[in-house]
């Protein structure tokens, strides 16, 4: 909600909120204590410098003025640098206004008090400080302050006009000029503070208060044309209170800046580490792929060797096993090369695709019964379904030779369920879930069992948003259940994907 | 008739073709139906092979080199078959007593010839190469041990934090998971860096990876 993202300073109450302390009373107590401290400082100034009224000719020419100038300028410089670092335009200009006041207007008015020349420089530096305070509002980032800025500009124009009239009238011109520009300073500061309070920006508020205190001190200085001790002392007191507030502001602002910087660095370090881990995982995945491909190449080399060198000695069952192993490796290779592809996912009819697979396997001599509902739509790759069901039918032929296999497809809720059931010996004690893992096979699997076939099938199903599980009954047989997302479910998912921003 | 050679490989084509080739030269060969360690030891106990041809990468993070000494105790010679470039893994298998190793990248006839020699109990890997590989494993093992000692300095919670850092979790996610403030997580991270004697999270993560920490979490 605030505009000083990145500067880190959101006022003392904000910081307490973040630490989880009940915000309001603490903030109130803090504010009250701060205000009391300022009053005490002002009172001390009054007591110290108010007694010797005759000794003090002007509030700014006393012992306190050089201190205020030096300390004020130094602290303001600190705030200025911090604002520069965080790129906070408003704080930059507000601190610049203070800098011009403490480092320019105050020393000049000190020097001017010693001699009786024209006080144009003094007036000018007051004016610049005031203008900067105003311009702090005119920085580009905020539209909400336009009414405030407009008010300030109008007030400013009005006061310039007033100053011109006073000058033309020729009545105590320097003093009038100074008074006009002081009014500008005060008006600018007041507007700044209003903005700061609206936006809950503590540092800006504090800086505005400093300007206001200094402005008030100067106003007293001007207003007391016959200089009285009380007026002088009040001016000193206000100046001291301003400097005290400046100390607090500078210290907390810089501290918050450093903390924000540390947090920022920690975030960057975090991101670097996460990127590094991502790269590492990418490397590991690439190494895994390389490894798989080397294995497949070695296997294919072995296959060509077997065919070329051992042709005469290979039995029919040898050839069958070789064929299965090659098919499995090709399926793995397909997954490796294009895990998400094979063909582009699209809407297709599960029933007709299954009918094709069943026809092919029937032609190869397998006894298959097949039932499927009509209009069973899913989104995915028919090639994946063909591969999965072919794998399942081959497995049934291997593990339950000669048995009849039943393939069925039906709509169930929002899913399309494909079942492949054989009446063979079942899974026995083997863990149905483990059978779907890569390279794990059932207890009765011969050397030609297809551990990878089931794993690959499971992966293929998952790639299309489906799942594959195996169920065995006590009586006999094994059922593979392939669940595919139904077209309705798919439509809902894609709609929600479109709907989300 | 007892089995002379047992082939253990998670890739069916290699196991199948190697089996065919070895049968062609008159050896009796069987394939291990299950490549999980208990299944392998069961197959070895039932078939009592003279030689086990063992793939070092059995998938799912199962490492062949960890099985070598068990297989030798069961009375089999071990020939390591690997497609990996990890020399220290080969060294580990040789140090555990494997007869030798052969790369899957070598021409298939060489692979068959190596298996035949190994089945006769002959050396497959020259002694000098053997020593080099074992030395590579020793060095990697020493480094790994040193890193593990470094990791042992961490408190259990710091270890958990490091594991999650090493698997790419955000510090914010850690704070949420352990129900602590970000400041606590940051100070834990600082403590980890101090104990591991490193200057940055990146180095700490590198140490964790080299020591093998967080592999399980990451997968």
Interface residues (C-beta under 8 A of the other chain):
Chain A: X266 X269 X270 X272 X273 X274 X276 X277 X278 X280 X281 X291 X294 X295 X296 X298 X299 X300 X301 X302 X303 X304 X305 X306 X309 X310 X313 X314 X318 X321 X322 X324 X325 X326 X328 X329 X437 X438 X439 X440 X441 X445 X446 X447 X449 X450 X451 X452
Chain B: X10 X11 X12 X13 X14 X15 X16 X17 X18 X19 X20 X21 X24 X30 X31 X33 X34 X35 X36 X57 X58 X59 X60 X83 X84 X104 X105 X107 X108 X109 X111 X112 X165 X166 X167 X168 X169 X170 X171 X186 X200 X201 X202 X205 X209 X218
